[in-house]
Amino acid sequence: MTDSRTLYATLLGITVPWGVELVEMKQEAGEVHVTVALPANTRWVCPECLVAAPIHDHQDRTWRHLDTCQFKTFVHARVPRLNCPTHGIRQLRVAWAEPGSRFTALFEALAIDWLKQASLSAVAKQLRISWDEADGIMARAVERGLARRQLEPPRYVGVDETSFQKRHEYVTVASDLERAQVLYVGDDRGQEALDGFWRSWTPEQRARIEAVAMDMWEPYIRSTRAYLADAEQKIVFDKFHVAQHLGQAVDEVRKREHRDRMAAGDPILKGTKYDWLRSPKGRSWSEARAFTLLRAIVTTVARAWSLREAAMELWQLHSQAAADRNFKRWFHWARCSRLEPVRRVAEMLKRHWANIRTFFQHRITNAGAESINEKIQTVKRRARGFRSRERFRNAIYFHCGGLDLYPATMRAGS
């Protein structure tokens, strides 16, 4: 029959020379305390260089373990500190926990699994730990994952910004478009934010990057030109950001026409904002028919809408030459439209056309980065916002970085 010490040695993964010395249940407190000890008069080796080193002193350590039924479980041990001739004072590593952690590896692994599905507050409540302790588990997991990550330069990079507070507080996110993984998170959305990403690669590694999808944001453009060879052939201005600019122009025209019609007592455009912004492909037959009738009545905003749809059809073409010809015709139409918001966007697209047309060379968009951004927004809503960039950065790496987050003893093959 298995006694309690043998049982907990098995549950904790305790192996020689360590052994379970005492198991004590404190029923009123709802706790189980497991004391683990080493045999006396044993010489150990430095955890850094594996050279024999004498014991300098001991430190009393306590770790929170997975609950035993409804009882909180704690592991206690007097852990030797060794006096290595080379590395100085080093604490002996234990098999059941990571260095510096107050939780066993099994407990951290469970917390990581839960943190992937729920907010820090919810996980802390269910595991009966503090919010700061749950945040510490996430931060250590990200630190481990980033230290282990061995990246090859991606072929295609997506660059985007995302806000982490209601006011204009941003981080810059660079991602691998093929693997849909976040590679880098930088503070704010200035040039320095993206410079840090490019500096993380050697010139030889940067040369292997084939294309970068981004918005027409000047700080990102300057950064990429400064660090990436042949940047003019590799920068691809993302079609979804172009669509966003055109959509804003259409909405501005709609607002103006709506004001004019309301002044004349005509509310026909009231509540139609998203009818003009949504994709035609998502409409039912009855919705498409009603929208066609609306366009026949409100001709000004209908012209702006038609210009936007025609512009987006450029990406369906098969060559740069065809795109150049069609863009030239579209630009003339937009300039003669007498719609100032559309004309402004048309002038912007003409200035940046050289790096819009590179799409036909690389055939990439920021759709992967936008998908990551949606996931980031879900994490932000679940957390009800973040008060610091560092915690927001950790959350992005944790959920979107494709990192190996688990303690070493919990990894496959360990």
C-alpha positions in Angstrom: 0.0 0.0 0.0 1.4 3.4 -1.0 1.9 5.8 1.9 1.4 9.6 1.6 5.1 10.4 1.2 5.5 7.9 -1.7 2.3 9.2 -3.2 3.4 12.9 -3.2 6.9 12.0 -4.4 5.2 10.4 -7.4 2.8 13.3 -7.9 5.5 15.9 -7.7 8.0 13.9 -9.8 10.5 13.8 -6.9 13.5 11.7 -7.7 16.7 10.9 -5.9 18.6 12.4 -4.2 15.5 14.4 -3.2 12.9 12.6 -1.1 9.6 13.5 0.6 10.3 13.8 4.3 6.9 14.9 5.7 3.3 15.3 4.5 1.1 17.4 6.8 -2.6 18.3 6.4 -4.0 21.4 7.9 -7.7 20.8 7.7 -8.9 24.0 9.2 -6.8 26.1 6.8 -7.6 23.8 3.9 -4.0 23.2 3.1 -1.5 20.3 2.5 2.2 20.9 3.2 4.8 18.6 1.7 8.4 18.9 3.0 11.1 17.7 0.6 14.7 17.1 1.8 18.1 16.0 0.6 20.4 13.5 2.3 23.1 15.0 4.5 26.8 15.3 3.8 26.4 15.1 0.0 28.6 17.2 -2.4 26.9 18.8 -5.3 27.9 20.4 -8.6 27.4 24.0 -9.8 24.3 24.3 -12.0 26.2 26.5 -14.4 29.4 24.5 -15.1 28.6 21.1 -13.4 31.8 21.3 -11.4 31.8 20.0 -7.8 31.2 22.8 -5.3 30.8 22.9 -1.6 27.5 24.0 0.1 27.6 27.7 1.1 24.3 27.8 3.0 20.6 26.8 2.7 17.6 28.8 1.8 14.1 27.9 2.9 11.8 27.8 -0.2 8.1 27.3 -0.6 6.2 26.6 -3.9 2.5 26.4 -4.6 1.5 23.1 -6.2 -1.7 21.8 -7.8 -4.5 21.5 -5.3 -5.1 18.1 -3.6 -8.8 17.9 -4.1 -10.1 21.1 -2.4 -6.9 21.6 -0.4 -4.2 24.1 -1.4 -0.9 22.2 -1.6 2.5 23.7 -0.8 6.0 22.2 -1.2 8.8 23.2 1.2 12.5 22.5 0.9 15.8 23.8 2.3 17.6 24.3 -1.0 21.5 24.5 -0.8 23.4 27.4 -2.3 26.7 26.3 -3.7 30.0 28.2 -3.7 31.4 27.6 -7.2 35.0 28.7 -7.7 34.1 30.0 -11.2 30.5 31.3 -10.8 30.3 32.2 -7.2 27.2 31.6 -5.1 24.6 29.6 -7.1 21.4 28.0 -5.8 21.0 24.3 -6.6 18.2 23.8 -9.2 15.2 21.7 -8.3 13.4 19.4 -10.7 9.8 20.4 -9.8 10.1 24.2 -10.4 11.8 26.8 -12.5 14.5 29.0 -10.9 13.0 32.0 -9.2 9.4 30.8 -9.4 7.1 30.4 -6.4 5.0 27.8 -8.2 5.8 24.2 -9.2 6.2 23.6 -13.0 2.9 21.6 -13.0 1.1 24.5 -11.4 2.6 27.0 -13.9 1.7 24.7 -16.9 -2.0 24.6 -15.7 -2.0 28.4 -15.3 -0.6 28.8 -18.8 -3.3 26.6 -20.3 -6.0 28.6 -18.5 -4.5 31.9 -19.4 -4.8 31.0 -23.1 -8.5 30.8 -22.6 -9.4 33.5 -20.0 -8.3 36.8 -18.5 -5.7 37.2 -15.8 -8.4 38.1 -13.2 -10.5 35.0 -14.0 -7.5 32.6 -13.8 -6.3 34.2 -10.6 -9.7 33.7 -9.0 -10.1 30.1 -10.1 -6.5 29.2 -9.0 -6.8 31.2 -5.8 -3.7 33.2 -6.4 -3.3 37.0 -6.7 -3.6 39.0 -9.9 0.1 39.9 -9.7 1.0 36.2 -9.3 -1.0 35.3 -12.4 0.7 38.2 -14.3 4.1 36.9 -13.1 3.4 33.5 -14.5 2.5 35.0 -17.9 5.6 37.2 -17.8 7.9 34.3 -17.0 6.3 32.2 -19.7 6.9 34.9 -22.3 10.5 35.4 -21.1 11.1 31.7 -21.5 9.5 31.6 -24.9 11.5 34.5 -26.3 14.7 33.1 -24.9 14.1 29.7 -26.6 12.9 31.1 -29.9 15.3 30.5 -32.8 13.9 32.5 -35.7 14.7 32.3 -39.3 14.1 35.6 -41.2 10.6 35.5 -42.6 10.0 35.9 -46.3 7.1 38.2 -45.8 6.7 40.7 -43.0 3.5 42.5 -42.0 3.8 45.8 -40.1 0.8 47.3 -38.3 0.0 49.4 -35.2 -2.6 48.7 -32.6 -3.9 50.8 -29.7 -3.9 49.6 -26.1 -5.8 52.4 -24.4 -8.8 54.5 -25.3 -6.6 57.5 -25.8 -4.0 57.4 -28.6 -1.5 55.0 -27.1 -0.1 52.6 -29.6 2.4 49.7 -30.1 3.9 48.6 -33.4 3.5 45.0 -34.3 5.7 43.2 -36.8 4.6 39.7 -37.8 5.5 36.8 -40.0 2.7 36.7 -42.6 3.3 33.1 -43.6 3.3 31.7 -40.1 0.8 34.3 -38.7 3.1 34.9 -35.7 4.1 38.1 -34.0 7.9 38.6 -34.2 8.3 41.9 -32.5 6.3 44.5 -30.5 7.7 48.0 -30.2 6.6 51.0 -28.2 4.4 53.7 -30.0 4.3 53.9 -33.8 7.2 56.2 -34.6 10.2 55.3 -36.7 12.2 54.1 -33.6 9.5 51.6 -32.8 10.1 49.8 -36.1 13.9 50.4 -36.1 14.2 48.0 -33.2 12.7 45.2 -35.3 15.1 45.7 -38.2 18.1 46.0 -35.8 17.2 42.6 -34.3 18.3 41.0 -37.6 21.8 41.0 -39.2 22.2 42.7 -42.6 22.5 39.2 -44.2 19.2 38.1 -42.5 17.4 41.3 -43.6 18.5 40.7 -47.1 16.5 37.4 -47.1 13.3 39.3 -46.5 11.4 39.5 -49.8 8.6 41.9 -49.0 7.0 44.0 -46.3 3.3 44.8 -46.2 2.4 48.0 -44.4 0.2 51.1 -44.3 1.3 54.4 -45.9 2.6 55.6 -42.6 5.7 57.8 -43.1 7.7 56.7 -40.0 7.4 53.0 -41.0 8.4 53.9 -44.6 11.5 55.8 -43.4 12.5 52.9 -41.1 12.2 50.3 -43.7 14.1 52.3 -46.3 16.9 52.9 -43.7 17.4 49.2 -43.0 16.1 47.1 -45.9 18.2 46.7 -49.1 16.0 47.3 -52.2 13.3 48.7 -50.0 11.5 50.4 -52.9 11.0 47.0 -54.6 10.0 45.3 -51.3 7.6 47.7 -49.6 3.9 46.8 -50.5 1.3 49.2 -49.3 -1.6 47.1 -48.1 -4.8 47.0 -50.1 -6.9 46.8 -46.9 -5.5 50.1 -45.7 -6.2 51.6 -49.1 -9.7 50.3 -48.8 -9.9 52.0 -45.4 -8.8 55.4 -46.7 -11.4 55.1 -49.6 -14.1 54.0 -47.2 -13.4 57.0 -45.0 -13.7 59.2 -48.1 -17.1 57.6 -49.0 -18.3 58.1 -45.5 -17.3 61.8 -45.5 -19.2 62.3 -48.8 -22.2 60.5 -47.2 -22.2 62.8 -44.2 -22.2 65.9 -46.3 -25.0 64.7 -48.5 -26.9 63.5 -45.4 -26.6 67.0 -43.9 -27.8 68.7 -47.1 -30.8 66.3 -47.4 -31.8 66.6 -43.7 -31.8 70.4 -44.1 -34.3 69.9 -46.9 -36.3 67.4 -44.8 -35.2 64.2 -46.5 -33.9 61.5 -44.1 -33.2 58.9 -46.8 -29.5 58.5 -45.8 -30.2 58.2 -42.0 -28.8 54.9 -40.7 -27.2 53.9 -44.0 -23.5 54.3 -43.0 -22.6 50.6 -43.0 -24.6 50.0 -46.2 -22.0 52.0 -48.0 -19.0 50.5 -46.2 -19.8 46.8 -46.3 -18.8 44.4 -49.1 -21.3 43.9 -51.9 -20.6 40.1 -51.7 -22.1 39.9 -48.2 -25.6 41.2 -49.2 -28.7 39.1 -49.7 -30.8 39.5 -52.8 -33.3 41.8 -51.1 -30.5 43.8 -49.5 -28.7 44.2 -52.9 -32.0 45.3 -54.5 -32.7 47.9 -51.8 -29.1 49.2 -52.1 -29.4 49.5 -55.9 -32.5 51.6 -55.4 -30.8 53.8 -52.8 -27.9 54.4 -55.2 -30.2 55.5 -57.9 -31.6 58.3 -55.6 -28.5 59.5 -53.7 -26.3 59.9 -56.7 -23.5 61.9 -55.0 -22.5 59.3 -52.4 -23.2 56.6 -55.0 -20.5 58.1 -57.2 -18.0 58.0 -54.3 -19.0 54.4 -53.6 -18.5 53.5 -57.3 -15.1 55.0 -57.3 -14.1 53.0 -54.2 -15.4 49.7 -55.8 -13.6 50.5 -59.0 -10.3 51.2 -57.2 -10.5 47.8 -55.3 -11.0 46.0 -58.6 -7.4 47.0 -59.5 -6.1 44.2 -57.2 -8.0 41.6 -59.3 -5.7 42.3 -62.3 -2.9 40.0 -63.4 0.0 42.3 -64.1 1.6 45.6 -63.2 1.1 47.0 -66.7 -2.6 46.4 -66.6 -2.8 47.9 -63.1 -0.9 51.0 -64.3 -3.3 51.5 -67.2 -6.4 51.1 -65.1 -5.1 53.2 -62.3 -4.4 56.0 -64.7 -8.0 55.9 -65.9 -9.4 55.6 -62.4 -7.3 58.6 -61.2 -8.6 60.8 -64.0 -12.2 59.8 -63.1 -11.5 60.5 -59.4 -10.0 64.0 -60.1 -13.0 64.9 -62.3 -15.5 63.6 -59.8 -15.9 66.9 -57.9 -15.8 64.9 -54.7 -13.1 66.5 -52.6 -12.6 63.6 -50.1 -12.2 61.2 -53.0 -9.8 63.5 -54.8 -7.6 63.8 -51.7 -7.4 60.0 -51.4 -6.7 59.7 -55.2 -3.8 62.2 -54.9 -2.4 60.2 -52.0 -2.6 56.9 -53.9 -0.9 58.5 -56.9 2.0 59.6 -54.7 2.4 56.1 -53.3 1.5 54.2 -56.5 5.0 52.8 -56.9 4.7 50.8 -53.7 1.0 49.9 -54.3 1.8 48.3 -57.6 4.5 46.1 -56.0 1.6 43.9 -54.9 1.6 42.4 -58.4 5.2 41.4 -57.8 4.8 39.8 -54.4 1.1 39.2 -54.1 1.0 39.8 -50.3 -1.4 41.8 -48.1 -1.6 42.5 -44.5 -4.6 40.1 -44.0 -2.5 37.9 -41.7 -1.5 40.9 -39.6 -5.1 42.1 -39.5 -6.1 38.6 -38.3 -3.5 38.9 -35.5 -4.8 42.4 -34.7 -8.3 41.0 -34.3 -6.9 38.4 -31.9 -5.1 41.2 -30.0 -8.3 43.2 -29.8 -10.1 40.1 -28.3 -7.3 39.8 -25.7 -7.7 43.5 -24.9 -11.4 43.2 -24.5 -11.1 40.2 -22.3 -8.6 42.0 -20.1 -10.8 45.2 -20.2 -7.8 47.1 -21.3 -4.1 47.4 -20.3 -2.6 50.1 -18.2 1.0 49.6 -19.3 2.7 48.8 -22.6 4.8 46.1 -21.0 1.8 44.1 -19.9 0.2 44.6 -23.3 3.4 43.5 -25.0 3.6 40.4 -22.9 -0.1 39.5 -23.7 0.6 39.9 -27.4 3.6 37.6 -27.3 1.8 35.1 -25.1 -1.2 34.8 -27.3 0.2 35.6 -30.8 3.9 34.9 -30.7 3.8 31.1 -31.3 6.2 30.7 -28.3 7.1 27.6 -26.3 5.7 28.9 -23.0 6.0 26.0 -20.7 8.5 25.3 -17.9 11.5 23.1 -19.1 10.3 20.0 -17.3 6.9 20.2 -19.0 8.3 20.4 -22.6 7.9 17.5 -25.0 10.9 15.2 -24.7 11.9 16.5 -21.2 
